[in-house]
Amino acid sequence: MTLARLNNYIAGQWIRSTATEYLDVINPATARKLTAVPLSPPADVDAAVRNGEEAFTHWRRTPPGERIQPLFKLKALLDEHRDEIARILTDECGKTFAESQGELQRGIENVEVACGIPVLMQGTNNEDIARGIDEHMIRQPLGVVAAITPFNFPAMIPLWFLPYAVATGNCFILKPSEKVPMSSQRLFELIEQAGFPPGVLQLVNGGRETVEALIDHPGVRAISFVGSTPVAKAIYLRAAAAGKRAQCQGGAKNPVVILPDADLDMATKIMADSAFGCAGQRCLAASVAITVGDAHAGFVESIADAAASRKVGYGLDEGVEMGPVIDLHSKHRVEGLIGKSQVEGAQVIVDGRNRTVPGYADGAFVFPTVLDHVPPDGEIARTEIFGPVLSVMQAQDVEEAIRLVNARAYGNMACIFTTSGAAARKFRYEVSAGNIGVNIGVAAPMAYFPFSGWNESFFGDLHAQSHHGVEFYTQTKVVIERWPQEWSRKF
């Protein structure tokens, strides 16, 4: 998929943006230009919001059973075009073809769950809360809502929000990352085929100005965001100040504790996939390994072998296990942080800096890196590197390991590898994180559970996916009613 310039999708039509500035979209592996994306000004946002408000008056009155019919069609279209979209994902964000396929599958699962909205959206009721008086709680949609999504999962994360928003009766605007807009373009081409009414689903490309226009527009009732913690916090505060609902997923520094009784071979394989999969560019990547007691030496040796042997390259080439980071700026940032870790006292066991892939010399490649003896109070232990770098620390016992886990600012995920049920229970009970893995390297909830996150990893009350998504995109209305018997006798 190569286009000279991308368009916005507003009111059921593909429309050229009024932008005067376009940003080149670059394949991070080949350094080849793929297309150009408009940095849409507030006027484009306003057009989308106004069309969404107009569409909402009819869409909210559409019965839930009818609202989900286009979602059924969209699910079928996504299945049909799965490999095509996966190739687009690989080209624009660098992950392997298998990783792109897996990403899309997780997004499709959210479409499936949202198709159950006639049940998920049900309210509650009680008869005779007092004699002859009944009380009901019903759910109603908000209006026009928007999502601002990141570069690392350009197909999956929009589908964390979009299906639930429209199934509950809202009109939805997507602002994808300007670094990876092509998969969203293809998604909206399929949305067009699925038969949603004009204005129910809209796409506005752009950068910071576009984001601020969405947050500030009085017609937008709720904002969903996934990205770095500083931006998540800023968006949450700005949206809340304007009286909007907001769910803002931030960064992470995910620790994994490895006990001496863990299955070392299993732990190594799973940890390598977690730390180096998607080039470490996911909010659930394992970035810190805390070995307990005697587990240290064996794990460091085995994870170093796994890192050194991982095949790095262009994600559409045969046998490639890891692709590039998103761009050269990110590559230089990650390599700079590796260098800083040495200054802080860490030992570089496997060094992924300053290496190239044959045939792709200009690609943004950072090879898998393993750091040992990382000081827990150093910057490298606290910073979200967002690259294929695993930091190893050591603890004397599980109590110290849990203290190290809970000492960090983030709280997206924490995992433990052990064969002890008692240790696993203690860990999941005491650890301050929203997603917990036991003998799991990426504790990603299925679509029928919320994608949790605590502390500096999430700002808001209701998370993405499942019943949290339904609650976020609806407002409750309580009805208390009395119908005296003497009134009924008149008819």
C-alpha positions as CSV (number, residue, x, y, z in Angstrom):
1,M,0.0,0.0,0.0
2,T,1.7,3.2,-1.2
3,L,-0.2,6.5,-1.6
4,A,1.2,9.9,-2.4
5,R,-0.9,11.5,0.4
6,L,-3.4,10.3,2.9
7,N,-6.9,11.7,3.3
8,N,-9.2,12.2,6.2
9,Y,-12.5,10.3,6.4
10,I,-15.3,12.7,7.4
11,A,-19.1,12.4,7.1
12,G,-18.7,9.1,5.1
13,Q,-16.4,10.6,2.5
14,W,-12.6,10.6,1.9
15,I,-11.7,14.3,2.1
16,R,-8.4,16.1,1.4
17,S,-7.3,17.8,4.6
18,T,-7.0,21.6,4.6
19,A,-3.5,21.1,6.1
20,T,-0.6,23.1,4.6
21,E,2.0,20.8,6.2
22,Y,2.5,17.0,5.5
23,L,4.8,14.6,7.3
24,D,6.6,11.8,5.5
25,V,5.8,8.3,6.7
26,I,9.0,6.2,6.6
27,N,9.5,2.4,6.6
28,P,11.8,2.0,9.7
29,A,13.5,-1.0,8.2
30,T,14.2,0.1,4.6
31,A,14.2,3.9,5.2
32,R,11.9,4.1,2.2
33,K,9.1,6.8,2.1
34,L,5.7,5.1,2.1
35,T,3.4,8.1,2.0
36,A,2.7,11.6,3.5
37,V,0.2,12.3,6.2
38,P,-1.5,15.6,6.7
39,L,-1.1,17.5,10.0
40,S,-4.8,18.5,10.1
41,P,-5.7,21.9,11.5
42,P,-8.5,22.6,14.0
43,A,-10.9,23.3,11.1
44,D,-10.7,19.7,10.0
45,V,-11.4,18.6,13.6
46,D,-14.4,20.9,13.8
47,A,-15.9,19.5,10.6
48,A,-15.6,16.0,12.0
49,V,-17.1,16.9,15.4
50,R,-20.0,18.7,13.8
51,N,-20.8,15.8,11.5
52,G,-20.5,13.5,14.4
53,E,-23.0,15.5,16.4
54,E,-25.4,15.5,13.6
55,A,-25.0,11.7,13.1
56,F,-25.4,11.1,16.9
57,T,-29.1,12.3,16.9
58,H,-30.0,9.3,14.7
59,W,-27.4,6.8,15.8
60,R,-28.3,6.9,19.5
61,R,-31.9,6.0,18.5
62,T,-30.8,3.0,16.5
63,P,-31.5,-0.2,18.5
64,P,-28.4,-1.9,19.9
65,G,-29.2,-5.0,17.8
66,E,-29.0,-2.9,14.7
67,R,-25.9,-0.9,15.7
68,I,-23.9,-4.1,16.0
69,Q,-24.7,-5.3,12.5
70,P,-22.0,-3.3,10.8
71,L,-19.6,-4.5,13.5
72,F,-20.3,-8.1,12.4
73,K,-19.5,-7.1,8.9
74,L,-16.3,-5.3,10.0
75,K,-15.2,-8.4,11.8
76,A,-15.6,-10.5,8.7
77,L,-13.7,-7.9,6.6
78,L,-10.9,-7.8,9.1
79,D,-10.6,-11.5,9.0
80,E,-10.6,-11.5,5.2
81,H,-7.9,-8.8,4.9
82,R,-5.8,-10.0,7.9
83,D,-2.6,-10.7,6.0
84,E,-2.9,-7.6,3.9
85,I,-3.2,-5.3,7.0
86,A,-0.4,-7.2,8.7
87,R,1.9,-6.4,5.8
88,I,1.0,-2.7,6.1
89,L,1.7,-2.8,9.9
90,T,5.1,-4.4,9.3
91,D,6.0,-1.8,6.7
92,E,5.0,1.3,8.7
93,C,6.0,0.3,12.3
94,G,8.7,-2.4,11.8
95,K,7.4,-5.4,13.7
96,T,7.6,-8.9,12.2
97,F,4.8,-10.3,10.0
98,A,3.8,-12.8,12.7
99,E,3.7,-10.0,15.4
100,S,1.5,-7.9,13.1
101,Q,-0.8,-10.8,12.6
102,G,-1.0,-11.3,16.3
103,E,-1.7,-7.6,16.9
104,L,-4.6,-7.6,14.5
105,Q,-6.1,-10.7,16.0
106,R,-6.2,-9.1,19.4
107,G,-8.0,-6.1,17.9
108,I,-10.5,-8.3,16.1
109,E,-11.3,-9.9,19.5
110,N,-12.5,-6.5,20.7
111,V,-14.9,-6.2,17.8
112,E,-16.3,-9.6,18.7
113,V,-16.8,-8.7,22.3
114,A,-18.5,-5.4,21.4
115,C,-21.0,-7.3,19.2
116,G,-22.5,-8.5,22.6
117,I,-23.5,-4.9,23.5
118,P,-27.3,-5.7,23.8
119,V,-26.3,-7.7,26.9
120,L,-23.2,-5.7,28.0
121,M,-25.2,-2.4,28.0
122,Q,-28.1,-3.7,30.0
123,G,-29.1,-1.7,33.1
124,T,-30.7,-2.7,36.4
125,N,-34.1,-2.4,38.0
126,N,-36.0,-2.9,41.2
127,E,-39.7,-3.1,41.8
128,D,-41.3,-1.7,44.9
129,I,-38.4,0.3,46.4
130,A,-41.3,1.8,48.2
131,R,-44.9,0.7,47.9
132,G,-45.9,1.2,44.3
133,I,-42.6,2.8,43.3
134,D,-40.1,1.2,40.9
135,E,-36.5,2.3,40.2
136,H,-34.4,1.6,37.1
137,M,-30.9,2.4,36.0
138,I,-30.3,2.7,32.3
139,R,-27.2,3.4,30.2
140,Q,-27.2,6.1,27.5
141,P,-24.4,7.1,25.1
142,L,-22.3,10.3,25.6
143,G,-22.2,11.8,22.1
144,V,-19.1,12.4,20.1
145,V,-16.0,10.7,21.5
146,A,-12.4,10.6,20.3
147,A,-9.3,8.4,20.6
148,I,-5.6,9.4,20.1
149,T,-3.6,6.2,19.5
150,P,0.2,5.5,19.4
151,F,2.6,4.1,16.9
152,N,3.4,0.7,18.5
153,F,0.1,-1.0,17.9
154,P,-1.6,1.0,15.1
155,A,-4.3,-1.6,14.4
156,M,-5.0,-3.1,17.8
157,I,-5.3,-0.1,20.0
158,P,-7.9,1.8,17.9
159,L,-10.0,-1.4,18.2
160,W,-9.7,-1.2,22.0
161,F,-12.0,1.8,21.8
162,L,-13.8,2.1,18.5
163,P,-16.1,-1.0,18.7
164,Y,-17.4,-0.2,22.2
165,A,-17.9,3.5,21.4
166,V,-20.1,2.9,18.4
167,A,-21.9,-0.2,19.8
168,T,-23.1,1.9,22.8
169,G,-24.5,4.5,20.5
170,N,-21.7,7.2,20.3
171,C,-20.0,8.7,17.3
172,F,-16.3,8.1,17.2
173,I,-13.3,10.1,15.8
174,L,-9.9,8.5,15.5
175,K,-6.6,10.4,15.4
176,P,-3.9,7.8,14.7
177,S,-0.2,8.4,15.3
178,E,1.2,10.4,12.4
179,K,4.1,8.0,12.3
180,V,1.9,5.0,11.4
181,P,-1.3,6.2,9.7
182,M,-1.6,3.7,6.9
183,S,-3.2,0.8,8.8
184,S,-5.9,3.2,10.1
185,Q,-6.4,4.3,6.5
186,R,-7.0,0.7,5.5
187,L,-9.2,0.1,8.5
188,F,-11.5,3.0,7.6
189,E,-11.7,1.7,4.0
190,L,-13.1,-1.5,5.5
191,I,-15.4,0.5,7.8
192,E,-16.8,2.2,4.8
193,Q,-17.6,-1.2,3.3
194,A,-19.2,-2.4,6.5
195,G,-22.0,0.1,6.2
196,F,-21.9,2.5,9.1
197,P,-24.0,5.6,8.6
198,P,-22.0,8.8,7.6
199,G,-20.5,10.6,10.6
200,V,-20.7,7.6,13.0
201,L,-17.0,6.8,12.4
202,Q,-14.5,9.4,11.3
203,L,-10.7,9.6,10.8
204,V,-8.7,12.8,11.2
205,N,-4.9,12.6,10.7
206,G,-2.6,15.0,12.3
207,G,-0.1,15.9,15.0
208,R,-0.1,17.9,18.3
209,E,-2.4,20.7,17.0
210,T,-5.0,18.1,15.9
211,V,-4.8,16.5,19.3
212,E,-5.3,19.8,21.2
213,A,-8.2,20.7,18.9
214,L,-9.9,17.4,19.8
215,I,-9.3,17.8,23.5
216,D,-10.5,21.4,23.5
217,H,-13.5,21.1,21.2
218,P,-16.7,21.5,23.3
219,G,-18.5,18.9,21.1
220,V,-16.1,16.1,22.1
221,R,-17.4,14.4,25.3
222,A,-14.7,11.9,26.0
223,I,-11.0,11.3,25.2
224,S,-9.1,7.9,25.0
225,F,-5.4,8.0,24.8
226,V,-2.4,5.6,24.8
227,G,1.2,6.9,24.8
228,S,3.9,8.1,27.1
229,T,3.3,9.0,30.7
230,P,4.0,12.8,30.4
231,V,1.7,13.1,27.5
232,A,-1.0,10.9,29.1
233,K,-0.9,13.0,32.3
234,A,-1.1,16.3,30.3
235,I,-4.0,15.1,28.2
236,Y,-5.9,13.8,31.2
237,L,-5.5,17.1,33.1
238,R,-6.5,19.1,30.1
239,A,-9.5,17.0,29.3
240,A,-10.6,16.9,32.9
241,A,-10.3,20.7,33.2
242,A,-12.7,20.9,30.2
243,G,-15.2,18.6,32.0
244,K,-14.6,15.6,29.7
245,R,-14.2,11.9,30.5
246,A,-10.7,10.7,29.9
247,Q,-8.9,7.3,30.0
248,C,-5.2,7.9,29.4
249,Q,-2.8,4.9,29.3
250,G,0.8,6.0,30.0
251,G,4.3,4.4,30.0
252,A,5.7,1.4,31.8
253,K,8.8,-0.2,33.2
254,N,7.6,-3.7,33.7
255,P,9.5,-6.0,36.1
256,V,9.6,-9.7,36.1
257,V,10.7,-11.7,39.1
258,I,12.5,-15.0,38.6
259,L,12.7,-17.3,41.6
260,P,15.3,-20.1,42.0
261,D,12.5,-22.8,41.6
262,A,11.4,-21.4,38.2
263,D,11.7,-23.5,35.0
264,L,14.7,-21.8,33.6
265,D,14.3,-22.9,30.0
266,M,10.6,-21.8,29.9
267,A,11.4,-18.5,31.7
268,T,14.2,-17.7,29.3
269,K,12.2,-18.3,26.2
270,I,9.2,-16.4,27.5
271,M,11.3,-13.5,28.8
272,A,13.2,-13.2,25.5
273,D,9.9,-13.0,23.6
274,S,8.6,-10.4,26.1
275,A,11.7,-8.2,26.2
276,F,12.7,-8.3,22.6
277,G,9.4,-9.0,20.8
278,C,8.1,-5.9,18.8
279,A,11.7,-4.6,19.4
280,G,10.6,-3.9,23.0
281,Q,8.2,-1.2,21.9
282,R,5.1,-2.3,23.8
283,C,3.7,-1.1,27.1
284,L,3.7,-4.7,28.4
285,A,7.3,-5.5,27.4
286,A,9.4,-7.0,30.2
287,S,12.1,-4.5,30.8
288,V,13.5,-5.4,34.2
289,A,14.4,-9.0,35.3
290,I,14.8,-9.3,39.1
291,T,16.5,-12.6,39.9
292,V,16.2,-14.0,43.3
293,G,19.0,-15.8,45.1
294,D,20.6,-18.6,43.0
295,A,18.5,-17.8,39.9
296,H,20.9,-15.0,38.8
297,A,23.8,-16.7,37.2
298,G,21.9,-19.3,35.2
299,F,19.3,-16.8,34.0
300,V,21.9,-14.2,32.9
301,E,23.7,-16.8,30.9
302,S,20.6,-18.2,29.2
303,I,19.0,-14.8,28.4
304,A,22.3,-13.6,27.0
305,D,22.4,-16.6,24.6
306,A,18.8,-16.0,23.6
307,A,19.5,-12.3,22.9
308,A,22.6,-12.9,20.9
309,S,21.0,-15.5,18.7
310,R,17.8,-13.6,17.9
311,K,17.6,-12.9,14.2
312,V,17.0,-9.2,13.5
313,G,15.9,-7.7,10.1
314,Y,13.0,-6.5,7.9
315,G,9.8,-8.1,9.3
316,L,8.7,-9.4,5.9
317,D,11.9,-11.4,5.3
318,E,12.0,-15.1,6.1
319,G,13.0,-16.1,9.6
320,V,13.2,-12.7,11.1
321,E,12.4,-12.6,14.8
322,M,12.7,-8.9,15.6
323,G,12.4,-5.7,13.5
324,P,13.7,-2.2,13.9
325,V,12.6,0.5,16.4
326,I,10.2,3.1,15.0
327,D,12.8,5.6,13.6
328,L,16.3,6.8,13.8
329,H,15.5,9.3,16.6
330,S,14.3,6.3,18.7
331,K,17.4,4.3,17.8
332,H,19.8,7.0,18.9
333,R,17.8,7.5,22.1
334,V,17.9,3.8,23.0
335,E,21.6,3.5,22.3
336,G,22.2,6.6,24.4
337,L,20.4,5.1,27.3
338,I,22.5,1.9,27.0
339,G,25.6,4.1,27.2
340,K,24.2,5.9,30.2
341,S,23.6,2.6,32.0
342,Q,27.4,1.9,31.8
343,V,28.1,5.2,33.5
344,E,25.7,4.3,36.3
345,G,27.5,1.0,36.8
346,A,25.6,-1.5,34.8
347,Q,27.5,-4.2,32.9
348,V,26.6,-4.7,29.2
349,I,26.4,-8.4,28.7
350,V,25.0,-8.3,25.2
351,D,25.4,-5.0,23.3
352,G,22.9,-4.2,20.5
353,R,24.4,-0.8,19.6
354,N,26.0,0.2,16.3
355,R,25.0,-2.8,14.3
356,T,23.4,-3.1,10.9
357,V,21.3,-5.6,9.0
358,P,22.8,-6.6,5.6
359,G,20.8,-4.9,2.8
360,Y,19.2,-2.4,5.2
361,A,22.1,-0.2,6.3
362,D,19.8,2.8,6.8
363,G,17.3,1.0,9.0
364,A,16.6,2.0,12.6
365,F,17.9,-1.3,14.1
366,V,18.9,-1.8,17.7
367,F,19.8,-5.4,18.4
368,P,18.7,-7.2,21.6
369,T,20.7,-5.9,24.6
370,V,21.1,-7.4,28.1
371,L,22.4,-5.2,31.0
372,D,23.5,-6.8,34.3
373,H,24.0,-5.4,37.8
374,V,21.7,-2.5,37.0
375,P,21.5,-0.2,40.1
376,P,17.9,-0.1,41.3
377,D,18.1,3.7,42.1
378,G,19.7,4.6,38.7
379,E,18.0,6.4,35.9
380,I,18.2,3.4,33.6
381,A,16.2,1.4,36.1
382,R,13.4,4.0,36.1
383,T,13.3,5.2,32.5
384,E,10.9,3.6,30.0
385,I,13.5,2.7,27.3
386,F,11.0,1.5,24.7
387,G,13.5,-0.6,22.9
388,P,14.9,-4.2,23.0
389,V,16.8,-3.7,26.3
390,L,16.5,-6.0,29.3
391,S,17.9,-4.8,32.7
392,V,18.8,-7.4,35.2
393,M,18.8,-6.8,39.0
394,Q,19.3,-9.2,41.9
395,A,17.3,-9.7,45.1
396,Q,18.1,-12.0,48.1
397,D,14.5,-13.1,48.6
398,V,10.9,-12.7,47.3
399,E,10.2,-9.9,49.9
400,E,13.1,-7.8,48.6
401,A,12.0,-8.5,45.0
402,I,8.5,-7.2,45.7
403,R,10.0,-4.1,47.4
404,L,12.0,-3.5,44.2
405,V,8.8,-4.0,42.1
406,N,6.8,-1.6,44.2
407,A,9.5,1.1,44.4
408,R,9.0,2.2,40.8
409,A,6.5,4.9,39.6
410,Y,4.8,2.8,36.9
411,G,2.3,0.0,37.5
412,N,1.3,-1.4,34.1
413,M,2.5,-5.0,34.5
414,A,4.5,-7.3,36.8
415,C,5.2,-11.0,36.4
416,I,6.7,-13.8,38.4
417,F,8.2,-17.1,37.3
418,T,8.0,-19.8,40.0
419,T,6.6,-23.3,40.7
420,S,5.5,-22.2,44.2
421,G,1.8,-21.4,44.5
422,A,2.5,-19.6,47.8
423,A,5.1,-17.3,46.3
424,A,2.8,-16.6,43.3
425,R,-0.1,-15.7,45.6
426,K,2.0,-13.5,47.7
427,F,3.3,-11.7,44.6
428,R,-0.1,-11.1,43.0
429,Y,-1.5,-10.0,46.4
430,E,1.2,-7.5,47.3
431,V,2.5,-6.1,44.0
432,S,1.3,-2.7,42.9
433,A,0.4,-3.2,39.2
434,G,-2.7,-3.5,37.2
435,N,-1.8,-6.6,35.0
436,I,-0.2,-9.5,36.8
437,G,1.5,-12.5,35.1
438,V,2.3,-15.8,36.7
439,N,4.7,-17.8,34.5
440,I,3.6,-15.3,31.8
441,G,5.9,-12.8,30.0
442,V,3.2,-10.5,28.5
443,A,0.2,-10.3,30.8
444,A,-2.1,-8.9,28.1
445,P,-5.8,-9.2,29.1
446,M,-8.2,-10.8,26.6
447,A,-10.8,-8.5,25.1
448,Y,-13.4,-9.6,27.6
449,F,-11.3,-8.3,30.5
450,P,-10.3,-4.6,31.0
451,F,-6.7,-3.6,30.1
452,S,-5.7,-2.5,33.6
453,G,-2.9,-0.2,34.7
454,W,-2.0,1.5,37.9
455,N,0.1,4.4,39.2
456,E,1.9,6.5,36.5
457,S,0.8,4.0,33.9
458,F,-2.8,5.1,33.8
459,F,-4.8,8.2,34.5
460,G,-8.6,7.8,34.8
461,D,-11.0,5.4,36.4
462,L,-12.2,3.1,33.6
463,H,-9.8,1.2,31.4
464,A,-10.1,0.1,27.8
465,Q,-11.9,-3.1,26.7
466,S,-14.8,-5.2,28.0
467,H,-17.2,-3.8,30.6
468,H,-14.9,-0.9,31.4
469,G,-15.2,0.2,27.8
470,V,-19.0,0.0,28.0
471,E,-19.1,2.0,31.2
472,F,-16.7,4.6,29.9
473,Y,-18.8,5.3,26.8
474,T,-22.1,5.4,28.6
475,Q,-23.6,7.6,31.3
476,T,-26.1,6.1,33.8
477,K,-29.6,7.5,34.3
478,V,-31.7,6.5,37.2
479,V,-35.5,6.6,36.8
480,I,-37.8,6.5,39.8
481,E,-41.5,6.1,38.9
482,R,-44.9,5.7,40.4
483,W,-48.1,4.8,38.7
484,P,-51.0,5.0,41.2
485,Q,-53.7,2.4,40.8
486,E,-56.5,5.0,40.5
487,W,-54.9,6.4,37.3
488,S,-55.1,3.0,35.6
489,R,-58.9,2.8,36.4
490,K,-59.5,5.7,34.1
491,F,-58.8,3.6,31.1
